[in-house]
């Protein structure tokens, strides 16, 4: 069984002209778990993955796989399986022949082609031309390619894109199975709901900088959560909690208790013989915390690349005053609605990951989540943000 490798990003920076696509990104991806790479469109996800796979050369820092750059790997296909897009296929070639090309190039036995097609559920269409495949089938074929060398590391960009609900459920379980075998599974996405159900660990990137690293449970502080409990006999519940030294606030929906878990409240009620009608843990939603992180309203101790504060201004300018407007020089303090601190205009790191434009101040940029769960960039006057660089720089396949 292949061994996973640690993916190590150390101060990785990449600029395209005056635009800082990735800026001082430092993170670590461990084997044995599914790690999600989450961020809005244009945050720098694809550029970061391309630097990891040697498709883009960083201006500073290093992206290493098991302590080596991708170009230094002796057997790349047997070490890393990567898929950054689902369109690099000859439409007239069959699925089996498509994989045979790569198998021969990597000196792998052709029997491996049938094995991986079976793993991803394409054994019955191995002889069909790829031009007739749906997007979901192409996604599965891309995963088959990534598994061709039986690698210890998998790097997948939006692997669930185009899959139907059954396919998404299958993909979720399959990735967990691969991680359970000790492989390193690194998956980028901008679909919050799917990430929440799939990954064990999470990296969140915004404007090319890491804003969170850890488990989803670590996103919010425990003090932000409360236990809400209710019972048909609310008076008996209040008395039982008071006897146990637990205080709660009585609301219309029940009792709100802070500092105590649902297990503890449930045990107190059970010992007192009080039947409960509801018992739940409430706190900030994943979507809410995510948006606060990428917009700079919330910071997390795991962040390694928060935008630096501007140089201190003279004391006279630091006195409290009216909140700055868009046509004034920004103050060091963050502003509501766009709380990410801006560096001076001459600092290229303050530019969003997009086409350079003097008329596109960072203050005009924010993120939102549509009803479908897709994160996108909102800019009032310019919608040309696309920090993840175009896919014309090649694919590791």
C-alpha positions as CSV (number, residue, x, y, z in Angstrom):
1,X,0.0,0.0,0.0
2,X,1.5,3.4,-0.9
3,X,2.6,5.8,1.8
4,X,1.3,9.3,1.9
5,X,3.6,12.3,1.9
6,X,3.4,15.6,3.7
7,X,2.7,18.6,1.5
8,X,4.5,21.6,2.8
9,X,4.0,25.2,1.6
10,X,6.6,27.6,3.0
11,X,6.1,31.3,2.3
12,X,4.9,30.6,-1.3
13,X,4.5,33.8,-3.3
14,X,3.5,34.2,-6.9
15,X,2.9,37.5,-8.7
16,X,1.6,38.1,-12.2
17,X,2.8,41.6,-12.9
18,X,1.6,43.8,-10.1
19,X,-1.0,41.3,-9.0
20,X,-0.1,39.1,-6.0
21,X,-2.0,35.8,-6.8
22,X,-0.5,34.0,-3.8
23,X,1.3,35.9,-1.1
24,X,3.4,34.3,1.6
25,X,1.2,31.2,1.8
26,X,2.4,28.8,4.5
27,X,0.5,25.6,5.3
28,X,1.0,21.8,5.9
29,X,-1.2,19.0,4.6
30,X,-0.9,15.7,6.5
31,X,-1.4,12.1,5.1
32,X,-4.2,9.9,6.4
33,X,-7.0,12.6,6.2
34,X,-9.0,14.3,3.5
35,X,-7.9,18.0,3.5
36,X,-10.1,20.6,1.9
37,X,-8.7,23.7,0.2
38,X,-11.4,26.2,0.4
39,X,-11.7,29.8,-0.9
40,X,-13.7,32.2,-3.0
41,X,-13.3,32.3,-6.8
42,X,-10.1,34.2,-7.4
43,X,-8.6,33.5,-4.0
44,X,-5.5,31.7,-5.4
45,X,-6.4,28.0,-5.0
46,X,-5.5,26.9,-8.5
47,X,-2.3,28.9,-8.6
48,X,-1.2,27.3,-5.4
49,X,-1.9,23.8,-6.7
50,X,0.0,24.6,-9.9
51,X,3.0,25.7,-7.9
52,X,2.8,22.4,-5.9
53,X,2.8,20.4,-9.2
54,X,5.6,22.4,-10.9
55,X,3.3,24.0,-13.5
56,X,4.0,27.5,-12.1
57,X,7.3,28.6,-10.6
58,X,6.9,30.6,-7.3
59,X,8.6,33.9,-7.0
60,X,9.5,33.1,-3.4
61,X,9.1,30.2,-1.0
62,X,8.7,26.5,-1.8
63,X,6.0,23.9,-2.2
64,X,7.3,20.5,-1.4
65,X,6.0,16.9,-1.6
66,X,7.6,14.7,0.9
67,X,10.4,17.3,1.2
68,X,11.0,17.4,-2.6
69,X,9.8,19.7,-5.4
70,X,7.6,18.0,-7.9
71,X,10.4,18.3,-10.6
72,X,12.8,16.3,-8.3
73,X,10.5,13.3,-7.9
74,X,12.0,10.2,-9.5
75,X,8.6,8.6,-10.3
76,X,6.0,11.5,-10.4
77,X,3.0,9.4,-11.5
78,X,3.6,6.8,-8.9
79,X,4.0,9.5,-6.2
80,X,1.4,12.1,-7.0
81,X,-1.9,11.7,-8.9
82,X,-3.3,15.1,-9.8
83,X,-6.3,16.4,-11.8
84,X,-6.8,20.1,-12.2
85,X,-9.4,20.0,-15.0
86,X,-11.6,17.5,-16.7
87,X,-11.2,18.6,-20.3
88,X,-7.7,17.4,-21.4
89,X,-8.9,14.5,-23.5
90,X,-8.9,13.6,-27.2
91,X,-12.6,13.3,-27.9
92,X,-12.1,10.5,-30.4
93,X,-10.0,8.3,-28.1
94,X,-11.6,5.7,-25.9
95,X,-11.3,5.8,-22.1
96,X,-9.1,2.8,-22.0
97,X,-6.7,4.0,-24.8
98,X,-6.5,7.4,-23.1
99,X,-5.2,5.8,-19.9
100,X,-2.9,3.4,-21.9
101,X,-0.9,6.4,-23.2
102,X,0.0,7.4,-19.7
103,X,0.6,3.9,-18.5
104,X,3.1,3.3,-21.3
105,X,4.8,6.7,-20.7
106,X,5.2,5.8,-17.0
107,X,6.2,2.1,-17.7
108,X,3.1,0.8,-15.9
109,X,1.5,-2.5,-16.9
110,X,-1.6,-2.1,-19.1
111,X,-3.5,-4.3,-16.6
112,X,-3.6,-1.2,-14.3
113,X,-5.8,0.5,-16.8
114,X,-8.6,-2.0,-16.3
115,X,-8.1,-1.9,-12.6
116,X,-8.6,1.9,-12.2
117,X,-11.5,2.0,-14.6
118,X,-13.2,-0.5,-12.4
119,X,-12.4,1.5,-9.3
120,X,-14.1,4.6,-10.6
121,X,-17.1,2.8,-12.1
122,X,-16.2,3.2,-15.8
123,X,-15.4,-0.5,-16.6
124,X,-18.6,-0.8,-18.7
125,X,-17.7,2.2,-20.9
126,X,-13.9,1.6,-21.3
127,X,-14.3,1.2,-25.0
128,X,-16.5,4.3,-25.6
129,X,-15.1,7.5,-27.0
130,X,-14.5,10.2,-24.5
131,X,-16.3,12.8,-26.7
132,X,-19.6,11.2,-25.7
133,X,-18.9,11.3,-22.0
134,X,-20.9,13.5,-19.6
135,X,-19.0,15.9,-17.4
136,X,-19.4,13.5,-14.5
137,X,-18.0,10.6,-16.4
138,X,-15.0,12.8,-17.4
139,X,-14.5,13.6,-13.7
140,X,-14.4,9.9,-13.0
141,X,-11.9,9.3,-15.8
142,X,-9.7,12.1,-14.4
143,X,-9.7,10.3,-11.1
144,X,-8.8,7.1,-12.8
145,X,-5.8,8.8,-14.4
146,X,-4.8,10.1,-10.9
147,X,-4.9,6.6,-9.5
148,X,-3.1,5.0,-12.4
149,X,0.3,4.9,-10.7
150,X,-1.2,4.0,-7.3
151,X,0.2,7.2,-5.8
152,X,0.4,8.1,-2.1
153,X,-0.7,11.7,-2.8
154,X,-3.8,12.8,-4.6
155,X,-4.4,16.5,-5.6
156,X,-7.8,17.1,-7.0
157,X,-9.4,20.3,-8.1
158,X,-13.2,20.3,-7.8
159,X,-13.6,16.5,-8.0
160,X,-17.4,16.6,-7.4
161,X,-18.1,19.0,-10.2
162,X,-20.6,17.6,-12.7
163,X,-21.4,14.5,-10.6
164,X,-25.1,13.7,-9.8
165,X,-26.1,13.2,-6.2
166,X,-25.3,9.5,-6.3
167,X,-21.9,10.2,-7.8
168,X,-21.2,12.9,-5.2
169,X,-22.0,10.4,-2.4
170,X,-19.7,7.8,-4.1
171,X,-16.9,10.4,-4.4
172,X,-17.2,11.4,-0.8
173,X,-16.8,7.8,0.4
174,X,-14.1,7.0,-2.1
175,X,-11.9,9.9,-1.0
176,X,-12.3,8.9,2.7
177,X,-11.4,5.3,1.8
178,X,-8.2,6.5,0.1
179,X,-7.3,8.7,3.0
180,X,-8.0,5.7,5.3
181,X,-5.3,3.8,3.5
182,X,-2.7,6.4,4.6
183,X,-2.7,8.5,1.4
184,X,-2.6,12.2,1.3
185,X,-5.8,13.5,-0.2
186,X,-5.8,17.3,-1.0
187,X,-9.1,18.5,-2.5
188,X,-9.9,22.1,-3.6
189,X,-13.4,23.4,-3.8
190,X,-15.7,26.4,-3.4
191,X,-18.8,24.4,-2.4
192,X,-19.2,24.9,1.3
193,X,-21.9,22.2,1.9
194,X,-19.9,19.5,0.1
195,X,-16.6,20.4,1.9
196,X,-18.3,20.2,5.2
197,X,-19.4,16.6,4.6
198,X,-16.2,15.4,3.0
199,X,-13.1,16.8,4.6
200,X,-11.4,16.1,8.0
201,X,-9.1,19.1,7.9
202,X,-9.4,22.4,6.1
203,X,-7.3,25.2,4.6
204,X,-9.0,28.5,3.8
205,X,-7.3,31.0,1.5
206,X,-8.4,34.6,0.8
207,X,-6.6,37.1,-1.5
208,X,-3.7,34.7,-1.7
209,X,-3.2,34.4,2.0
210,X,-4.0,31.6,4.5
211,X,-6.8,32.7,6.9
212,X,-7.5,29.3,8.5
213,X,-5.9,25.9,9.0
214,X,-7.4,23.2,11.1
215,X,-10.5,21.1,11.6
216,X,-14.0,22.5,10.8
217,X,-14.8,22.3,14.6
218,X,-12.0,24.7,15.3
219,X,-13.4,27.5,13.0
220,X,-15.3,29.2,15.8
221,X,-14.5,29.7,19.4
222,X,-16.3,27.4,21.8
223,X,-17.6,30.4,23.7
224,X,-19.7,31.3,20.7
225,X,-21.8,28.2,21.1
226,X,-24.7,27.5,23.4
227,X,-26.9,24.6,24.3
228,X,-30.6,25.1,23.8
229,X,-32.9,22.7,25.8
230,X,-36.6,22.5,26.4
231,X,-39.1,20.1,28.0
232,X,-42.9,19.8,28.3
233,X,-42.4,20.4,32.0
234,X,-40.1,23.4,31.8
235,X,-40.4,24.2,35.5
236,X,-39.1,20.8,36.4
237,X,-36.2,21.2,33.9
238,X,-35.3,24.6,35.4
239,X,-35.4,23.1,38.9
240,X,-33.2,20.1,37.9
241,X,-30.6,22.4,36.3
242,X,-30.6,24.7,39.3
243,X,-30.0,21.8,41.6
244,X,-27.0,20.8,39.4
245,X,-25.7,24.4,39.6
246,X,-26.4,25.2,36.0
247,X,-27.9,28.5,35.1
248,X,-29.8,29.2,31.9
249,X,-31.7,31.9,30.2
250,X,-35.4,31.2,29.7
251,X,-36.5,32.1,26.2
252,X,-39.6,31.3,24.1
253,X,-37.8,28.4,22.4
254,X,-36.5,26.9,25.6
255,X,-33.5,27.4,27.9
256,X,-30.2,28.7,26.6
257,X,-27.2,27.4,28.5
258,X,-23.6,28.5,27.9
259,X,-20.5,26.6,29.1
260,X,-22.2,23.2,29.2
261,X,-22.4,20.6,26.5
262,X,-25.5,18.8,25.3
263,X,-24.3,15.6,26.9
264,X,-24.0,17.3,30.3
265,X,-27.5,18.8,30.1
266,X,-29.0,15.6,28.9
267,X,-27.5,13.7,31.8
268,X,-28.8,16.2,34.3
269,X,-32.3,15.9,32.8
270,X,-32.2,12.1,32.7
271,X,-31.1,11.8,36.4
272,X,-33.9,14.1,37.4
273,X,-36.4,12.1,35.3
274,X,-37.3,15.1,33.1
275,X,-38.3,14.2,29.5
276,X,-36.9,16.6,27.0
277,X,-38.6,17.8,23.9
278,X,-35.5,19.4,22.3
279,X,-31.7,19.4,22.9
280,X,-29.4,21.0,20.5
281,X,-26.1,22.9,20.1
282,X,-26.3,26.3,18.4
283,X,-23.7,28.7,17.2
284,X,-22.4,30.5,14.1
285,X,-23.0,28.6,10.9
286,X,-20.1,27.3,8.8
287,X,-21.1,29.7,6.0
288,X,-21.2,32.7,8.3
289,X,-17.8,32.0,9.8
290,X,-16.3,31.4,6.4
291,X,-17.5,34.7,5.0
292,X,-16.2,36.5,8.0
293,X,-12.8,34.9,7.6
294,X,-12.4,35.7,3.9
295,X,-13.7,39.2,4.3
296,X,-11.3,39.9,7.3
297,X,-14.1,40.5,9.8
298,X,-12.9,37.4,11.8
299,X,-9.3,36.3,12.3
300,X,-8.0,32.9,13.5
301,X,-4.8,32.1,15.3
302,X,-3.9,29.6,12.6
303,X,-3.7,32.3,9.9
304,X,-0.2,32.8,8.7
305,X,-0.8,35.5,6.1
306,X,-3.1,38.1,7.4
307,X,-2.7,41.4,5.6
308,X,-0.2,43.6,7.4
309,X,-1.4,46.8,9.0
310,X,-0.3,50.1,7.4
311,X,2.5,52.0,8.9
312,X,1.6,54.1,11.9
313,X,0.3,57.5,11.0
314,X,1.2,60.7,13.0
315,X,-0.6,60.9,16.3
316,X,-2.9,63.7,15.1
317,X,-4.3,61.4,12.4
318,X,-4.9,58.5,14.9
319,X,-7.6,60.4,16.8
320,X,-11.1,58.9,16.5
321,X,-13.0,60.3,13.7
322,X,-15.7,59.6,11.1
323,X,-15.5,56.2,9.4
324,X,-13.4,56.5,6.2
325,X,-15.1,56.5,2.8
326,X,-13.9,55.0,-0.4
327,X,-12.4,58.2,-1.7
328,X,-10.2,58.8,1.4
329,X,-7.0,57.2,2.4
330,X,-7.9,54.1,4.5
331,X,-7.2,54.2,8.2
332,X,-5.4,51.4,9.9
333,X,-8.6,50.1,11.5
334,X,-10.8,47.8,9.4
335,X,-14.1,49.0,8.1
336,X,-17.4,47.1,8.5
337,X,-18.4,45.2,5.4
338,X,-14.8,45.0,4.2
339,X,-12.7,44.6,7.3
340,X,-9.6,43.3,5.6
341,X,-6.8,45.8,6.3
342,X,-5.3,47.3,3.2
343,X,-1.6,47.9,2.7
344,X,-0.5,51.2,1.0
345,X,-1.3,51.3,-2.7
346,X,2.3,50.8,-3.6
347,X,2.4,47.4,-2.0
348,X,1.6,44.8,-4.7
349,X,0.3,42.4,-2.1
350,X,-2.8,44.5,-1.6
351,X,-3.9,43.9,-5.1
352,X,-6.6,41.2,-5.6
353,X,-5.8,38.2,-7.7
354,X,-7.0,39.5,-11.0
355,X,-6.1,41.5,-14.0
356,X,-4.2,44.6,-12.9
357,X,-6.5,47.6,-12.8
358,X,-5.9,50.9,-11.1
359,X,-9.6,51.4,-11.0
360,X,-10.3,48.3,-8.9
361,X,-9.6,49.2,-5.3
362,X,-9.7,46.3,-2.9
363,X,-12.3,48.1,-0.8
364,X,-14.8,47.3,-3.6
365,X,-14.3,43.6,-3.4
366,X,-16.3,41.2,-1.2
367,X,-17.6,37.7,-1.2
368,X,-21.0,36.1,-1.0
369,X,-22.6,32.7,-1.0
370,X,-25.4,31.9,-3.4
371,X,-28.3,29.7,-2.5
372,X,-26.4,26.8,-4.2
373,X,-23.5,27.2,-1.8
374,X,-21.1,28.5,-4.4
375,X,-18.8,31.2,-3.2
376,X,-18.2,34.1,-5.6
377,X,-16.6,37.5,-5.8
378,X,-18.8,40.6,-5.8
379,X,-17.4,43.8,-7.3
380,X,-19.7,46.8,-8.0
381,X,-17.9,48.1,-11.1
382,X,-15.6,45.3,-12.4
383,X,-16.5,41.6,-12.5
384,X,-13.3,40.6,-14.2
385,X,-11.8,39.0,-11.0
386,X,-10.3,35.6,-11.8
387,X,-7.2,35.2,-9.6
388,X,-6.9,31.5,-10.3
389,X,-4.8,31.8,-13.4
390,X,-6.0,30.4,-16.7
391,X,-5.6,26.7,-17.4
392,X,-3.2,27.3,-20.4
393,X,-0.1,26.5,-18.4
394,X,-0.5,22.8,-18.8
395,X,-1.7,19.9,-16.7
396,X,0.5,17.3,-14.9
397,X,-1.1,14.7,-17.1
